[in-house]
Amino acid sequence: MTKADIVNEISKSTGIEKVTVQKTVEAFMESVKGSLAKDQNVYLRGFGSFIVKERAQKTARNISKNTTIIIPAHSIPAFKPAKTFVGKVKSNVK
């Protein structure tokens, strides 16, 4: 499902114009990205959490040059689904 599909679904189920729904979805995504960029987690009860995970420094290999490189510690965005979300997905397994 794409962002356009989500906008169409919401528009169809609520009767709100697609342009308005598109702006709302975009604003939601920008809000989540902005919060994570400021190192603030976003919690949506019953859906899940958008969180910032810390990755430790590690040593890796550049296979093409056969050299060792150091990957510095860094933060990455992650999503952790709520238990009810996971339960609903698991119950739909065929």
Residue, then its C-alpha position, 0 to 999 in steps of 0.5 A: m500500500t502506498k501513500a496515495d492508497i492510504v490517502n484514497e482509503i481515508s478520503k473514501s471512508t471519511g468523505i473528506e477531499k483527497v487534497t485535505v487528506q493528503k495535506t494531513v498525512e504529509a503534516f503527520m509525517e513531517s511532525v513525526k520526522g521533526s520529533l525524531a530529529k529532535d530525539q523525541n519519541v512519538y507514541l500512538r496508543g494502540f498503533g505503535s511507537f516511532i523511536v530513536k535507536e542508538r547504534a554503537q560504534k563498530t568495525a566493518r570491512n570494505i571488501s572491495k579494498n580489503t580494508t577495515i573501517i570504523i562506523p561511528a556511533h549513530s542514531i536511527p529511526a525505528f518503529k515498534p508496533a503495539k501489542t494489539f497491532v502485532g496480535k491483529v497481524k498475527s491473527n491474519v496469517k494464512 
